[in-house]
Amino acid sequence: MNDLSLQELLCLNAVVEEGSFQAAADRLHRTHPTVFNAIKNLENRLDLRLLDRSGYRVSLTAEGRSFHLKARQVLDNVAALQKHAQCLAAGEEAELRVVIGDLCHLPDMLARLKRFFDNCPATRLHLQFETLTGPVERLMDGDADLILHHIDEADVRMEFIRLGKVKLIPVVAPGFLKFAIHDAITAEQMRDYVQCILRDTATHTQQREYHLIPGAHSWTVSDQFMKKELILQGMGWGNMPGYLVKDELADGRLLSIRGRYFKESQLQLVAARRSDVKHGPVAARLWEYLQS
């Protein structure tokens, strides 16, 4: 069997969708004999009768329906390939690398990214999740085009869009402490209790310690969800994003120990990118999208 031609598949699909050779020819800007002969040659090459020509409208045979289903997939893939080539020729990026930090509200942030990239089929989203100093290190190392995290806003190497503030609340499970919760709990009182902290994914940048009590025993976890579960199970205490523990604080499964010494804090969540790097058209549209 000789190789199939794209033109033959286009003719077959047009006849199926239009219901006649003439209508298919008009759609493809071809002559009736050209379309008729293309399908006849295709049937001869395959040794299959694809079309039933006995009725008023041309219809597919059983074998034709099966073949057309696969042919339609091929044509869709070719159309997608052509669209991809057009986007690349227009300078659109084949890939964008986005790093989501540990304080992001994932359902909201992922929904935003999905809405944007659904309209950029030629650009593949490469997504990473990093904690603490990791997102900024990825950006400055050139391993990310955009990060969604908190940064040092005085760092002139980056430009940023403020997305909102995330509240951090020190929490424990009921019964975790051997003394009553009050508003003047000191670091000395908490030193004998396990503190749950996040593992910093930075590999060579100086790592920062957030709310860590010097000398306290600590458990290091990879993400906020593991940290929350350990605290819920009464296996440690820690500072948690308010949106992640809102329900547990409301129904009493977690208790806040904020007070004179353990205060709630806020970190500014931003979208940040390098200010000294030229950004492509898709990256520019994503920036405008996040600004809006």
C-alpha positions in Angstrom: 0.0 0.0 0.0 1.4 3.4 -1.0 1.6 6.2 1.5 -1.7 8.0 2.1 -1.8 11.7 1.2 -3.1 14.5 3.3 -5.1 15.8 0.4 -7.0 12.4 0.1 -7.9 12.5 3.8 -9.1 16.1 3.5 -11.3 15.2 0.6 -12.8 12.2 2.5 -13.5 14.3 5.5 -15.1 17.1 3.5 -17.4 14.7 1.7 -18.4 13.1 5.0 -19.2 16.5 6.6 -20.8 18.1 3.5 -22.7 15.0 2.3 -21.8 15.3 -1.4 -18.8 15.5 -3.7 -19.9 18.8 -5.1 -20.3 20.5 -1.7 -17.0 19.1 -0.6 -15.3 20.4 -3.8 -16.8 23.9 -3.2 -15.5 23.8 0.4 -12.0 22.8 -0.6 -12.0 25.0 -3.7 -11.4 22.0 -5.9 -13.3 20.6 -8.9 -15.8 17.8 -8.5 -13.6 15.3 -10.5 -10.6 16.1 -8.3 -12.4 15.2 -5.1 -14.1 12.2 -6.6 -10.8 10.8 -8.0 -8.9 11.5 -4.7 -11.4 9.3 -2.8 -11.5 6.7 -5.5 -7.7 6.4 -5.5 -7.8 6.2 -1.7 -10.3 3.3 -1.7 -8.3 1.5 -4.4 -5.1 1.9 -2.4 -6.7 0.7 0.8 -8.7 -2.0 -1.0 -11.7 -0.8 1.0 -15.0 0.8 0.1 -15.2 3.8 2.3 -18.3 5.5 0.9 -21.8 4.3 0.1 -22.9 6.2 -3.0 -26.3 4.6 -3.4 -28.3 7.2 -1.5 -29.2 10.8 -2.1 -26.4 11.8 0.3 -23.1 10.1 0.3 -22.5 8.2 3.5 -19.8 6.1 5.2 -19.7 2.3 5.1 -19.0 0.5 8.4 -15.3 0.3 7.4 -15.5 3.9 6.3 -16.7 5.1 9.7 -13.8 3.3 11.4 -11.3 4.7 9.0 -12.8 8.2 9.1 -12.5 8.3 12.9 -8.8 7.8 12.7 -8.4 10.1 9.7 -10.2 12.9 11.7 -7.6 12.4 14.5 -4.8 12.8 12.0 -6.3 15.9 10.5 -6.8 17.4 13.9 -3.2 16.7 14.8 -2.0 18.3 11.5 -4.1 21.4 12.3 -2.6 21.6 15.8 0.9 21.2 14.3 0.3 24.0 11.8 -1.0 26.3 14.6 2.0 25.5 16.7 4.3 26.3 13.9 2.5 29.6 13.3 2.9 30.5 17.0 6.6 29.7 16.9 7.1 31.7 13.8 5.5 34.6 15.5 8.1 34.4 18.3 5.9 32.8 21.0 7.7 30.7 23.5 7.5 26.9 23.3 7.7 26.7 27.1 7.2 28.9 30.1 8.6 27.9 33.5 6.6 29.0 36.5 7.5 28.3 40.1 4.8 28.3 42.8 5.9 29.0 46.3 4.7 27.4 49.5 2.4 30.3 50.6 0.2 30.3 47.4 -3.4 29.3 47.6 -3.1 26.4 45.2 -6.7 26.0 44.0 -6.9 29.7 43.1 -3.5 30.0 41.6 -3.7 26.8 39.5 -7.2 27.8 38.3 -5.7 31.2 37.1 -2.9 29.5 35.3 -5.2 27.0 33.6 -7.4 29.8 32.3 -4.4 31.5 30.8 -2.6 28.6 29.3 -5.9 27.1 27.9 -5.6 30.1 25.4 -1.9 29.4 24.7 -1.9 25.9 23.2 1.5 26.3 21.6 3.2 27.1 24.9 3.7 24.3 27.4 3.5 25.3 31.1 6.5 23.8 33.0 5.4 24.0 36.7 7.6 23.6 39.8 6.8 23.9 43.5 9.5 25.3 45.8 9.6 26.5 49.4 11.1 29.3 51.3 14.2 30.6 49.5 13.9 28.1 46.7 11.6 30.1 44.3 13.9 33.2 44.3 16.9 31.0 43.7 15.3 29.3 40.8 14.5 32.7 39.3 18.0 34.2 39.8 19.6 31.0 38.4 17.6 31.3 35.2 15.6 28.2 35.9 12.2 30.0 36.1 10.6 32.7 34.0 8.1 33.7 36.7 7.7 33.0 40.4 4.6 33.3 42.6 6.0 33.8 46.1 7.2 36.4 48.5 10.5 38.3 47.8 12.7 41.1 49.0 10.9 44.0 47.2 14.1 46.1 47.5 16.0 43.7 45.2 16.3 45.7 42.0 17.0 42.5 40.0 13.3 41.7 40.1 10.1 43.4 39.1 6.9 42.3 40.8 3.1 42.5 41.0 1.5 42.4 44.4 -1.1 39.7 44.5 -2.2 39.9 48.2 -1.1 39.2 51.7 -0.9 35.9 53.4 -1.4 35.8 57.2 0.7 33.3 59.2 -0.8 32.1 62.4 1.0 30.1 65.2 -1.3 27.1 65.9 -1.4 23.9 68.1 -3.8 21.1 68.4 -6.0 20.9 71.6 -4.2 19.2 74.4 -0.8 19.6 72.7 0.5 22.0 75.4 0.7 20.9 79.0 -0.3 24.4 80.1 -3.3 26.6 79.4 -3.1 28.8 76.4 -2.7 32.5 77.3 -1.6 35.6 75.5 1.9 35.8 77.0 3.4 32.4 76.0 7.1 32.7 75.7 9.7 31.1 73.5 11.2 29.5 76.6 7.9 27.8 77.3 7.7 26.4 73.8 11.3 25.2 73.5 10.5 21.7 74.8 7.8 21.2 72.2 8.4 20.0 68.6 8.2 22.8 66.1 7.2 21.8 62.5 9.1 23.8 59.8 9.4 23.6 56.0 12.4 22.3 54.2 14.1 25.1 52.2 14.5 23.9 48.6 17.3 26.4 47.9 20.6 24.6 47.3 23.2 27.3 47.4 21.5 30.6 48.5 21.8 31.5 52.2 18.7 30.1 53.8 16.5 32.0 56.1 15.0 30.8 59.3 11.3 31.8 59.7 9.9 31.9 63.3 12.3 29.2 64.4 13.0 29.0 68.2 16.7 28.6 68.8 17.5 25.3 70.5 14.0 23.8 70.0 13.5 20.3 68.6 12.1 20.5 65.1 10.7 18.3 62.4 11.3 19.4 58.8 8.6 18.7 56.2 8.4 19.3 52.4 5.1 21.2 52.2 2.4 23.0 54.1 -0.1 20.1 53.9 2.2 17.7 55.6 3.0 20.3 58.2 -0.7 20.9 58.9 -1.4 17.2 59.3 1.4 16.8 61.8 0.0 19.7 63.8 -3.5 18.4 63.6 -2.3 15.0 65.0 -0.7 16.8 67.9 2.8 15.9 66.8 4.1 19.5 66.7 3.2 23.1 66.4 4.0 25.7 63.8 3.0 28.8 61.9 0.4 28.1 59.2 -1.1 30.2 56.3 -4.4 31.5 57.6 -6.4 30.2 54.6 -5.2 26.7 55.2 -6.3 26.5 58.8 -9.4 28.7 58.7 -11.9 25.9 59.1 -9.9 24.1 61.8 -9.6 27.2 63.9 -13.3 27.8 63.5 -14.4 24.4 64.7 -11.7 24.0 67.4 -9.5 21.3 65.8 -6.7 23.8 66.0 -6.0 26.6 68.4 -4.1 29.9 67.9 -1.3 30.7 70.4 -0.9 34.3 69.1 -0.1 36.8 71.8 2.5 39.2 73.1 5.4 37.1 71.9 4.0 34.8 69.3 2.3 37.2 66.9 0.4 36.8 63.6 2.6 37.9 60.7 1.9 38.7 57.1 3.9 38.1 54.0 3.2 39.8 50.7 2.6 37.3 47.9 3.8 38.6 44.5 4.3 37.5 40.9 8.0 38.3 40.2 10.3 38.1 37.2 13.8 39.2 36.3 14.0 42.8 35.4 17.2 42.3 33.4 15.8 39.7 31.0 13.9 40.1 27.8 10.5 38.4 28.0 8.6 36.8 25.1 5.1 37.6 24.0 3.4 34.8 26.0 5.3 35.8 29.1 4.3 39.4 28.5 0.6 38.5 28.2 0.8 36.4 31.4 2.2 39.4 33.2 -0.6 41.6 32.0 -3.1 38.8 32.9 -1.8 38.7 36.5 -1.9 42.5 36.8 -5.5 42.5 35.9 
